[in-house]
Amino acid sequence: MGGFYGVNGKRLQRQYRDYLSEFKQWKDKPHAKQWLVFPQNMGKYLSIDETALSKGELYTIITNKKAKGKKGAIVAILAGTKVEPIIEQLLKVPRSKRNMVKEITLDMANSMKVIARKCFPKAVQVTDRFHVQKLALDALQDIRIKHRWQAIDLENEQIKHAKVKQTEHRPELFDNGDTRKQLLARSRYLLYKAPNNWTQSQYLRSKILFEQYPDIKIAFDLVQGLRNIFNTATSIQTAYTKLAHWYKDVEQTGFKAFNTIANTITINYRSILNYFINRSTNASAESFNAKIKAFRAQFRGVKNVEFFLFRLTRIFA
């Protein structure tokens, strides 16, 4: 913009910040880096999540789903994830406004649950299904990665052996042209997808992968089974029954990582099953985080946190 008007860009930015934007008169400026609360934006359905604004510093952000990421979306922006200071600021909001919250979506962090319980006592807590599924996907990818390291070690040993014998190393090639190492590396993305979304080449690669590594196939089926529960269960009772069968399948595999996931789901089962009431997710919070990252990219990073928050709240609060 500075180039268009023939004005020095940095000077224009400074003039906008200090004089044109009313930033210096902003009444919330003294405490903006610690807390910003907008009681007028409180709604019946909220999301709570954390995001990094600058240099990895985390902020807890509460948003109103009804605003759909537009004006009126921000309910609160609070520095850090420590429970006590966040609760202290939220409790300043009149109880009548906090009691109007019927549902709040969140991840499995215990701190978020404590904040929701203390500040929004009448709200039903709903654990985001995608956080649960991500745990299962991470466990699956962990199995693939372990096999990949073994394949790399094996190839390195074969190359050394070929050098000692002064022969050319020719790695084993599968029907699709992949070596064992390549097969495990290139299978990463297909394991995130449902089989009906695979391309022809991914289908062929998966067939070879599952033949070579049956444990990856078992883990993949567990991930798909969990995904199907969230996609097909129509009530809390149905989901509870299907999860019980899924737990049994997990126990039979003996996979330590999946047993950890099953235990995590057991600990959080009430809020996880609440998903099947309205099928609510934390997607709105994740979408809002993406908007913050895009906004931050336009600034080419955040040098002045207060001014960044000022702009952010002017647009979204």
Secondary structure, DSSP 8 states (H G I E B T S, - for coil): -HHHHTS-HHHHHHHIIIIIS--TT-TTGGGTTTEEE-GGG--SEEEEEEEEEETTEEEEEEEEGGGTTSTT-EEEEEEBS-HHHHHHHHTTS-HHHHTT--EEEE-S-HHHHHHHHHH-TTSEEEE-HHHHHHHHHHHHHHHHHHHHHHHHHHHHHHHHHHHHTT------B-TTS-BHHHHHHHTTTGGGS-GGG--HHHHHHHHHHHHH-HHHHHHHHHHHHHHHHHHH--SHHHHHHHHHHHHHHHHHHT-HHHHHHHHHHHHTHHHHHTHHHH---SHHHHHHHHHHHHHHHHTTS-S-HHHHHHHHHHHH-
